[in-house]
C-alpha cells in the first residue's frame, strides 16, 4: 500500500515538472530547474566565433613632435614668400633695371630663404615620414604629400639652374633670344614648383593627416 502511494506521488511530480517547461521568446527553455540557453546557429554563432584584429599601436617619439612643429612653421613662412618672390620676379622680367628697388633687392634673397626653408622641410618631413612608415592610417596620403614635396624640390633646383645663364644681370623688358627664353623658362618653372608645393601643403591641412 505504501509503495503504491509513493509511486503515485513520483508520477504526479514528474508530470507537473514536465508541464511547467516552456520556451520563452528568446528560444531559451525555462522551468523549475536552471535556465538552459538554446543552441544558437547561423549568423549569431559566426559573430561569436569572429575574432576582431586590433590595430597595432605606433608610439611616436618626442623628436617626431618637435620636427612636426618645425615643419609646420617653415610651411607657414614659405607661402607668403612665394607670393612676394613671384611679384619681384615678375617685375624684373617686365621692367628689368627699371623695376622697383625692393624687387631687385628681394628676389635673390627671397630665393635663398625659400631654398633654406625647403631644406628644413625636406629633412623634418622625410624623418617623420620614415618614423610613421608602419602607421597604416593615412600612410598613402602622407606618402603622396612627401612625393609632391620632393618633386617641388627638384623643380626649384631647376629654377635656380635656369637663372644662372643671365650672368648676374637683371633681364631687360622685351628681351628676346637666349636670355629672354631662359627668363621665361625660369619663371614658368618657379610657378610650377610653387604650385606643386602649395598643393602638397594644403593636403596636410586636413584633420588627422
C-alpha positions as CSV (number, residue, x, y, z in Angstrom):
1,X,0.0,0.0,0.0
2,X,2.7,2.4,1.0
3,X,4.7,1.5,-2.1
4,X,1.6,2.4,-4.2
5,X,1.3,5.8,-2.6
6,X,5.0,6.7,-3.2
7,X,4.8,5.6,-6.8
8,X,1.7,7.8,-7.4
9,X,3.5,10.8,-5.8
10,X,6.5,10.3,-8.1
11,X,4.4,10.1,-11.2
12,X,2.5,13.2,-10.3
13,X,5.7,15.1,-9.5
14,X,7.2,14.2,-12.9
15,X,4.0,15.2,-14.8
16,X,3.9,18.6,-13.0
17,X,7.6,19.3,-13.8
18,X,7.1,18.5,-17.5
19,X,4.1,20.7,-17.7
20,X,6.0,23.7,-16.4
21,X,8.7,23.5,-19.0
22,X,8.3,26.1,-21.8
23,X,10.2,28.2,-24.3
24,X,10.4,32.0,-23.9
25,X,10.6,34.5,-26.8
26,X,14.4,34.2,-27.0
27,X,14.3,30.4,-27.6
28,X,15.5,29.5,-24.1
29,X,14.0,26.7,-22.1
30,X,12.5,27.8,-18.7
31,X,11.3,25.7,-15.9
32,X,11.8,25.0,-12.2
33,X,15.4,24.0,-12.8
34,X,18.4,26.0,-14.1
35,X,17.9,28.1,-17.2
36,X,19.2,26.4,-20.3
37,X,20.1,28.5,-23.3
38,X,19.0,27.1,-26.6
39,X,21.8,26.5,-29.1
40,X,22.3,29.4,-31.5
41,X,23.2,28.7,-35.1
42,X,23.7,30.8,-38.2
43,X,24.8,34.5,-38.0
44,X,24.8,34.6,-34.2
45,X,27.3,31.7,-33.9
46,X,29.5,33.2,-36.6
47,X,29.6,36.6,-34.7
48,X,30.7,34.8,-31.5
49,X,33.4,33.0,-33.4
50,X,34.8,36.1,-35.1
51,X,38.0,37.5,-33.6
52,X,38.5,41.2,-34.2
53,X,42.0,42.1,-35.2
54,X,43.3,45.1,-33.2
55,X,45.3,47.8,-34.9
56,X,48.9,47.8,-34.0
57,X,49.7,50.9,-31.9
58,X,52.6,53.0,-33.1
59,X,54.3,55.1,-30.5
60,X,55.8,58.3,-31.8
61,X,58.9,59.9,-30.3
62,X,59.2,63.4,-28.8
63,X,61.6,64.2,-31.7
64,X,58.7,63.5,-34.1
65,X,56.5,66.1,-32.4
66,X,59.3,68.6,-32.4
67,X,60.0,68.1,-36.1
68,X,56.3,68.3,-36.9
69,X,56.1,71.7,-35.3
70,X,59.2,73.0,-37.1
71,X,57.8,71.6,-40.4
72,X,54.5,73.5,-39.9
73,X,56.2,76.8,-39.0
74,X,58.5,76.5,-42.1
75,X,55.5,75.8,-44.3
76,X,53.6,78.8,-42.9
77,X,56.6,81.1,-43.6
78,X,57.0,79.7,-47.2
79,X,53.6,80.5,-48.6
80,X,53.8,84.4,-48.2
81,X,57.4,84.2,-49.6
82,X,56.0,82.5,-52.7
83,X,53.8,85.5,-53.3
84,X,56.5,88.1,-52.7
85,X,59.0,86.1,-54.8
86,X,56.6,85.9,-57.8
87,X,55.8,89.6,-57.6
88,X,59.5,90.5,-57.5
89,X,60.4,88.2,-60.4
90,X,57.5,89.4,-62.5
91,X,58.7,93.0,-62.1
92,X,62.3,92.0,-63.1
93,X,61.2,90.3,-66.2
94,X,58.8,93.0,-67.3
95,X,60.9,96.1,-66.3
96,X,64.5,94.9,-66.0
97,X,66.7,97.5,-64.3
98,X,63.7,99.8,-64.1
99,X,62.0,97.5,-61.6
100,X,61.3,98.7,-58.1
101,X,64.3,98.6,-55.7
102,X,62.6,96.2,-53.4
103,X,62.1,93.7,-56.3
104,X,65.8,93.9,-57.3
105,X,66.9,93.5,-53.7
106,X,64.4,90.9,-52.6
107,X,64.4,88.5,-55.5
108,X,67.8,86.8,-54.8
109,X,67.4,87.0,-51.0
110,X,63.9,85.6,-51.2
111,X,65.0,82.7,-53.3
112,X,67.7,81.8,-50.8
113,X,65.3,81.9,-47.9
114,X,62.8,79.7,-49.7
115,X,65.6,77.2,-50.5
116,X,66.6,77.1,-46.8
117,X,63.0,76.6,-45.7
118,X,62.6,73.8,-48.2
119,X,65.8,72.2,-47.0
120,X,64.4,72.2,-43.4
121,X,61.0,70.8,-44.5
122,X,62.7,68.1,-46.6
123,X,64.7,66.9,-43.6
124,X,61.9,67.1,-41.0
125,X,59.2,65.7,-43.3
126,X,61.4,62.9,-44.5
127,X,62.3,61.8,-41.0
128,X,58.7,62.0,-39.8
129,X,57.5,60.0,-42.8
130,X,60.0,57.3,-42.0
131,X,59.0,57.2,-38.4
132,X,55.3,56.7,-39.3
133,X,56.0,54.2,-42.1
134,X,54.3,51.4,-40.0
135,X,51.3,53.5,-39.2
136,X,48.7,52.3,-41.8
137,X,46.1,55.0,-41.2
138,X,46.8,58.0,-43.6
139,X,50.1,56.4,-44.9
140,X,49.1,56.7,-48.5
141,X,48.1,60.4,-48.0
142,X,51.4,61.2,-46.3
143,X,53.4,59.4,-49.0
144,X,51.8,61.4,-51.8
145,X,52.4,64.6,-49.8
146,X,56.1,63.7,-49.5
147,X,56.5,62.7,-53.1
148,X,55.0,66.0,-54.2
149,X,57.3,68.0,-52.0
150,X,60.3,66.1,-53.4
151,X,59.0,67.0,-56.9
152,X,58.8,70.6,-55.9
153,X,62.4,70.4,-54.5
154,X,63.6,69.2,-57.9
155,X,61.6,72.0,-59.6
156,X,63.3,74.7,-57.5
157,X,66.7,73.3,-58.3
158,X,65.9,73.5,-62.0
159,X,64.5,77.1,-61.4
160,X,67.8,78.2,-60.0
161,X,69.8,76.5,-62.8
162,X,67.7,78.3,-65.4
163,X,68.6,81.7,-63.8
164,X,72.3,81.1,-64.0
165,X,72.6,82.0,-67.7
166,X,71.9,85.7,-67.0
167,X,75.4,86.4,-65.8
168,X,74.1,88.3,-62.7
169,X,72.3,90.9,-64.9
170,X,68.7,91.8,-64.5
171,X,66.7,90.9,-67.6
172,X,65.6,93.8,-69.7
173,X,61.9,94.3,-70.6
174,X,61.2,92.8,-74.0
175,X,64.3,90.7,-74.1
176,X,64.4,88.2,-77.0
177,X,66.8,85.5,-77.9
178,X,68.5,83.1,-75.5
179,X,68.4,85.3,-72.4
180,X,64.7,86.1,-72.8
181,X,63.9,82.4,-73.4
182,X,65.7,81.4,-70.2
183,X,63.9,84.1,-68.2
184,X,60.6,82.8,-69.4
185,X,61.6,79.2,-68.6
186,X,62.9,80.3,-65.2
187,X,59.6,81.9,-64.3
188,X,57.4,79.0,-65.6
189,X,59.5,76.5,-63.7
190,X,59.2,78.6,-60.5
191,X,55.4,78.9,-60.8
192,X,55.1,75.2,-61.4
193,X,57.2,74.3,-58.4
194,X,55.3,76.8,-56.2
195,X,52.0,75.3,-57.3
196,X,53.1,71.7,-56.6
197,X,54.4,72.7,-53.2
198,X,51.2,74.6,-52.3
199,X,49.0,71.6,-53.3
200,X,51.2,69.4,-51.1
201,X,50.9,71.8,-48.2
202,X,47.1,72.1,-48.5
203,X,46.8,68.3,-48.4
204,X,48.2,68.2,-44.9
205,X,45.7,70.7,-43.5
206,X,43.0,68.0,-43.4
207,X,42.4,66.8,-39.8
208,X,44.3,63.7,-38.8
209,X,46.7,63.8,-41.7
